[in-house]
Amino acid sequence: MNILYVVHDFFPRFYGGTERYVLNIAKQMQRMGHSATVLTYGIEDPPESFEVLQSGLLCKKYVYEGVPVMSVRHRTIPAEIGFVIDDEPMEQAIAEVIRGKNFDVMHIAHPMRMACCYRAARNLGILVVFTLTDFWLLCPRGRFFKPDYSLCNSPEKGLKCVRECGVSESIMKRYEDAKRMFESVDVLLSPSKFLIENYKSHGWDRQILHINHGVDYANVRPLPPKDGAARTVSFGYTGVVTRFKGVDLLLKSFREVRSPDITLKIYGNCVWDTEFNAELSRAVEEDTRIQLMGKYEHGQLPQVMSEIDVVVVPSTTLESYGLVVVESMAYGIPVIASDIVGSAYEYIRDGENGFVFSVGRPDTLKLIIEKISNNPSLIEDMKKKVFSPPRIEEEAFMVESVYRKSLS
């Protein structure tokens, strides 16, 4: 089969969970004898590095870890690029770059900036599979939070977005366009039962097949044994360092635990929130137990995991899945996660192989950190009960069977 994977961002500039999912599944499909290409939006690439398409938009091609990539973008990026569903110039550009490539399947992993891709594919007779990786169709922020980062329980078909988030009334049309996309693609998948139930609770109720994300165990290395004499417990965070990921809550909770025998290592990129970045810098200056470890490459993950005893996934806005949870457990490391992280429900047994705390009671994160710091032997007890998540091969075989069945 000839498969096109669509994702809003991609390597090497972006390396979040959705980008990792696309890279993993594309490489595995190649191993299984299929052709796999990625279509993405080059939002941070300078326009002069692209070629001009007949449609007037821009395109460039490159290869990342053996996977061919086509990156498209507007000459001048529209202000609402992360908001709209239908975009006629983008639809024409996508049709132009995929026409004649004989793709059997377009598999959308995240539609932001290129949601109209499904229309281009359908017009060319290409099967469209869509993996729902977050709540972007329902909420343009993708995670159901308001400007003050408090949780939102419903967009009310866009009315609440206008009333409480200051969004223009065009959100109502956007909501209708998103619902049309949800209903029009050929197959819907999701790695998260949590996400499936959320879509159903908002009345978006059609069949969504549940297929868990798999881990590429080719990159997993055995961790060296810990020094039994060392009492310092290392809590770790990996991923995008920002407020909506709950890093502010993690900092507050950690600093309230006064034990000198704990550290917090934060791995990842600090992004656009300058106010939060200043807050983060102050925390590091005032508490020497907190260490900013900076950006890391995926190949460095074995080294990163070797320096962490417990991984914390403290999201305070809806995390539809949370690939960090499964990656950490693949290394046998217990995880503390909030109760709005989708994969927490599928892999963590609270108090047995990790902990799940309530976002509604944020003080419980501090109590969990304190409990572990007072009794480090809990870590070894939890490690014995951590079970291995599925392999990328398992996920790929299930996805491949969906392709074959749908094409037939």
N, C-alpha and C positions, 0 to 999 in steps of 0.2 A: 504493500500500500504506500501511497504518497501522501504524507500527512503534513498539514500546516498548523503550527501552534501559534496562537495569538495572545500576546501579553502586553500590558501597558508600558512596562519597563523591562529592561533586560541587561545582562552582563555586557561589558565589564563595569559600566557606571553604576548599576543597581544590583543589589545582591540579597534582597529580602526573601521571605518564605515562598512567595508566589513565583519569583524568578527562579529560585532553586528547584521548585516543583517542576517547572517547565523544562529546565535543563536536564534534570534527572530523567523525566519521562521521555524526552526527545532522544537522549543518548541510549536509553534502554531500548527504545523502538528501533534505533539503528542496529543495536546488537542483535535484534530479533529479525533483521533482514529488511526492515522497512526504510523508506526515505523519510527524513524528518527535517523540516525547515521551521524557523521562527520568524514571525512577523511582529515587529514592535514599533514604538513611537520614539523618535530620537529627540526627546525634549531638551536635553542638555548639550547635544552636539551642535557645533556651529553650522549655520546653513551653507556656508561656502564649502563644507566637506561633502555635500550631497550633489547629486545630478538632478537636473530639472526634468520632470515627467511631462508628457503631453497635456495632462490635466492641469499643469501649473504648480502642483505640489512637488515635493522633493523626495528623493529616495537614494539610499546608499546600501551597499552589500558588504558583509564581512563574515568571517567564520570565527566562532568561539568554541573552543574545545571540541573541534570537529563538527560542530553544528552550524550549517549555513543560516545566516540571519539577513533579513531584509528590514531595514529601518526606514520608516516614512515620517514626514512631518510637513507642516505648513511652512511657507516662507516666513510669515509673521504669525507667531502662535496666538490664536484667539484667546481672549480673556476667559471664555467659558469652556476651554478645551477639556477640563476635567469634569464637566457637568453634563454636556449635551449627549444625546443618544444618536439622533439623526444629523448627519453632516454630509450634504451632497457632494462637495468637492473631495472630501476624504473618501467617500464611497466610490467615486470615479477613480481616484488614485489607487485604491486597493484593488478595484477591478482590473486596472491597467497592469499592476505588478503581478497579479496571480493568473491572469488570463493566459492560456497556452502552457501553463506549468503542469497541467494534468493532475491537479490535486484531487484525491479521492475524498479526503476528510479535512474540514477546517475545525480545529479543536480550540475553542476560546477558553483561556485560563483567567484572563481579566480583560473586560471590554473597555475600560476607561480610555478616552481619547480616540478609540477606533470602534465604538460599539456598532457603527453602521456596517462593519465587516460582514455581519451575518446576512445583510441584504445583498451585498456584492456576491457572496458565496451562493446564495439561493438562486440568484439570477443566472449563475454559471452552472447550476445543477450540481453543486458540491454539498455533500452531507455536512450538516453543522451540529457539532457536539459542544456543549457548554458546561464546563465545570464551575459551579458557583463557589468561589473562594472567599467571598465576603458578602456584605449587604449593600454593595454599591448601587444595585438596581433600585432598591428601596430607599436608600439614603445616599446622596452624593458624597458624603464624607466616608461612606463605606462601613461605619462602625457605630452609628446611632449615638452621636454625642452632640451637645449643643455648643455654642461658642465659649461657654464657661467650663466646658469639658464634663458637665453633668450628663447623665444618661437620658436618652429620649426613648419613650416606649412605643411611639408610633408616628409615622409621618402624616397620618390622616389624609392620605392621597395628595400630599403637598401643602395642605392648608396650615399644618403646624410648622412646616419649614418657613412659610411666609411670616407667620405670627410670632414665632419664638427665635428663629435663626436669621431673620432679616433677608431671606432669599426673595428674589423677584417672583412675580406671579407666573412667570414662565415655567416654574417648577411643576405646575399642574399638567402642562403639556408633556413635560419631561417624564412625569410619573406615568402618563398614558403610553408614551413611547417605550419606556422601560418595560411596562407590562406586556406590550405587544412583542417586544423582543423575547421576553420570558416564555410567551405562549407560542412563538413562531419557530424557535430553533427545533431541530429534530429530536435531540436527546439532551436531557439535563442530568448532570452528575454532581455529587458533592462528597467531600471527604468527611463531612461532619454531620452527625445526626442532630446536633444542637442547631446548626444552620438550617437544616431541612425543616425542623419544627418551627423555627422562627418565621420562615417564609410562609408556612401553612397558617400560622397564627395571624398573619396579616392578610389572609384570604388569597394568597398566591398558591393555589393548591392544584398542582399537576404532578405526575410521577417524576420523582427525582431519585435516581439510583445512587445508593450509598456505596462508595468505594474508598476505603481508607488510603491515605498517602503512605507510600512505602519509603524506606530508607535505603540509600545506596551504601550497602555494607562494604563495598570495595574501598570506601574512604574511612571506615571505622577501624581504629587500631586498638589493641588491648592497652589498657591504662596501666602504668607502672604501679606497684603496690605502695600504699601510703606508709610513711614512717609512723609506726605505732606509738612512738614516744612523743610525737608532736601533738599538741592539744589545740592549736589554732584551727578553727573551722573557717573554710573559705566559701562564702556565698558568692554566686556568680550570676551575672545578667549578660545575655548575648543577643544582639539584634540592633534595630534602630533605637537610638537613645533619644527619647522624646516623651512629652507629658502624656500623650494619649495611650502610650504603652505602659503607663503606670510607674515610670521611673521616679517621678516625684514622690509617690507613695512609698516606694521601696527605700529611697533615701531617708525619708522621715521615719519610717518604721525601724530601719537599721540604726539610725543615730539615737533613737530612744532606748536602745539596748546598750547598757553601759559596759558590757564585758570587754576587757582588753584582749581576749583570746579569739576574736572573730575579725575577719576582713570581708570587704565587699569589692569584688573585681567586676568592673563594667567594661564589656567588650562591644565595640560597634561605633557607628558614625553618629556624631551629634549633628542634628539637622537644623532646619530653618528657624526654630523657635529661639530667638536671641535672648528673650527674657528668661526662659528656662535654662539656657546654656549658662547664663550668669549665675543663676541659682545653683546649678551643678558645680560650677567653679568654686563658689563660696563653700559648698559642702565639702569639697575635697581639701580646701585650705584649712577648714576648721576641724576636720576629722581625718587624721592621718591613716585611719583604718580603711578609708575608701580610696580606691585606685582606679583611675581612668586608663584602660589598657589600649584604647584606640581601635581603629579598623583592623580587621583580620581577614585573611583569605580562607576560603573553605578548606583548602588543603592544610591549613594550620589548625583545624578544629581538634585533631587529636591532642596537640600541645595545649590548646585552650582548655579542653575538658580535663586534662591531667592536672590542671591547677585549680580545679573547682571541686568542692565536696557536695554542694547542693546548688542546683540551678533554680532561679526564681523567675517566674513568668507572671508579673504583677499587673497585667492589663486592667485598666479601669474603664475602658470602652470595649464594646463587644469584639472579641477575638474569635472569628468563626471557626478556626482550627487551632493554629499554634504549632508550626512545624518544629519549633525549638523543643517542645515537650517530647516529641518522638525521637528527635535526634539525641537529646540528652539521655533518654532511657535506653537508646541503642548502645550507649556507652556504659550503661549500668548505673547511671547517676540519678538519685532521687530528685524529684521536682516539687517545688511549692508553686501553686498556680491559683489565680483568682477563679471564682465560680462563674465567670463569663468567658472563660477560655474553652472553646469547643472540645479540643482533644483531652482536656482534663477529665471529662466525663467518661472517656473511652479507655484511658490508660492509668489514671491515678486512683488508687484505693486510699481514701483519706485516712491518714494515721498508720497505714501499713507500708506502702511503698513510696509515700510522699504525703503532701498535705494540700488541701483545697481550702482557701479562706474566702469569706464572703465580702464582696465589694460593699455591701450594705453595712458591714461592720469592719471597717478598715483597720481598726485596732487589733484585729485577730492576726494580721500579718506580723505585727510586732511581737505578739505573744508566741507565735510559732518560732520566730527567730530566737527569741529568748529561751524557749524550751529546748531547742537544739543546742544553743550555746552552753546551757547548763548541763546538758547530758549528751556529749558528742557521740556516745556509743549508739545513739538512735540511728545515726547515719548508716553504720554497718548493718544494723537490723533491717533498715529499709532497703538497702542494696540487695539483700538476699531475696527480697520479694519483688524487685523490679523485673518485669518480663520484657522480652525483646519485641519491639513493634514489627509489623510485616516488612518484608523486603521490597525493594523497588521492582524486582522481577514479578512478585505476586500482583502488585498493582497493575503493572504493564500487561500481564496476561489477561487480567479482568477487563481492562480498558480495550485491549485488542479484540476481545470477544464481543464487546459492545459495538465496536466498529464493524466487525464482520457481520454480526446479526443485523445491524441497521442497514448496511449496504446491500444485504441479500434480500 
